[in-house]
Amino acid sequence: MNGSYVVKESNLIAGTSFPVRKEFLQFEAGTYSRGELIECDPTTKKLKKCTNLDNLVGVMVNDVTLEDGQKETVYVTGIFYIGEIVKDSSLTDDLAIQLAGLKRNIYFEK
């Protein structure tokens, strides 16, 4: 692994009544936080911080700094506490986030 990351405890996962599934996928360079919303860039096919809910694919598993093209684990299904989610400042509508997640079997609870 070329990146550095820190695993920390949190109340991110709201339950296991729906499977929590993880995938090891390719990212754009950057620093990501546990619980951060992640999208797939339709041009590069790499994951990055979510600014467009239409492209939402998951929730970041760990705090990590990555180089371009490096792979890391992301939750692609599950139930998460919306209060623990790290989101871009442009994503202010929790209901819109909840509705976008439903399309991907990503559920958010308060």
JOFEN-V153667 format. One record per residue. N is the residue number from 1. RES is the residue in three letters. SS is DSSP state (@ for helix, = for strand, . for the rest). NEAR is the number of other C-alpha atoms within 10 Angstrom. D_FIRST is the distance of its C-alpha to the first C-alpha in Angstrom with 2 decimals. Layout:
BEGIN
[[N;RES;SS;NEAR;D_FIRST] [N;RES;SS;NEAR;D_FIRST]]
END
This chain:
BEGIN
[[1;MET;.;8;0.00] [2;ASN;.;9;3.81] [3;GLY;.;14;5.74] [4;SER;=;11;7.81] [5;TYR;=;17;9.70] [6;VAL;=;10;12.87] [7;VAL;.;10;14.52] [8;LYS;.;9;18.24] [9;GLU;.;7;21.36] [10;SER;.;9;23.50] [11;ASN;.;12;26.16] [12;LEU;.;18;24.24] [13;ILE;=;18;25.05] [14;ALA;=;17;28.84] [15;GLY;=;14;29.42] [16;THR;.;10;28.67] [17;SER;.;8;31.86] [18;PHE;.;13;29.83] [19;PRO;.;13;26.63] [20;VAL;.;16;23.32] [21;ARG;=;12;21.11] [22;LYS;=;17;17.42] [23;GLU;=;14;15.72] [24;PHE;=;12;12.20] [25;LEU;=;14;13.15] [26;GLN;=;20;12.64] [27;PHE;=;25;13.31] [28;GLU;.;19;15.19] [29;ALA;.;16;14.01] [30;GLY;=;13;14.96] [31;THR;=;15;14.89] [32;TYR;=;21;15.45] [33;SER;.;19;17.25] [34;ARG;.;22;17.58] [35;GLY;.;26;20.60] [36;GLU;=;22;20.47] [37;LEU;=;27;22.16] [38;ILE;=;27;20.17] [39;GLU;=;22;21.91] [40;CYS;=;21;21.41] [41;ASP;.;17;22.70] [42;PRO;.;9;25.42] [43;THR;.;6;25.27] [44;THR;.;10;21.61] [45;LYS;.;13;20.68] [46;LYS;.;18;17.53] [47;LEU;=;25;17.25] [48;LYS;=;22;18.28] [49;LYS;=;24;20.36] [50;CYS;.;23;23.52] [51;THR;.;16;26.75] [52;ASN;.;16;28.53] [53;LEU;@;17;29.08] [54;ASP;@;13;30.11] [55;ASN;@;15;26.48] [56;LEU;=;24;25.06] [57;VAL;=;24;22.55] [58;GLY;=;28;21.06] [59;VAL;=;29;20.03] [60;MET;=;24;16.69] [61;VAL;.;21;15.43] [62;ASN;.;20;13.71] [63;ASP;=;17;14.01] [64;VAL;=;18;11.04] [65;THR;=;17;10.96] [66;LEU;=;21;9.54] [67;GLU;.;15;10.44] [68;ASP;.;12;12.91] [69;GLY;.;14;12.04] [70;GLN;.;17;8.47] [71;LYS;=;19;8.67] [72;GLU;=;21;9.09] [73;THR;=;17;11.86] [74;VAL;=;24;15.39] [75;TYR;=;22;18.70] [76;VAL;=;22;21.04] [77;THR;=;21;24.05] [78;GLY;=;23;25.46] [79;ILE;=;21;27.83] [80;PHE;=;23;26.80] [81;TYR;=;16;28.91] [82;ILE;@;20;29.66] [83;GLY;@;13;30.08] [84;GLU;@;18;26.43] [85;ILE;.;19;25.25] [86;VAL;=;19;23.89] [87;LYS;.;20;25.58] [88;ASP;.;14;26.48] [89;SER;.;7;29.84] [90;SER;.;9;31.44] [91;LEU;.;15;30.91] [92;THR;.;10;33.77] [93;ASP;.;8;35.34] [94;ASP;@;14;33.96] [95;LEU;@;11;36.21] [96;ALA;@;12;34.76] [97;ILE;@;20;31.23] [98;GLN;@;16;32.57] [99;LEU;@;14;34.32] [100;ALA;@;19;31.36] [101;GLY;@;24;29.27] [102;LEU;@;13;32.06] [103;LYS;.;12;31.57] [104;ARG;.;14;28.03] [105;ASN;.;17;28.82] [106;ILE;=;25;27.19] [107;TYR;=;21;29.80] [108;PHE;=;23;30.41] [109;GLU;=;13;32.82] [110;LYS;.;9;34.45]]
END
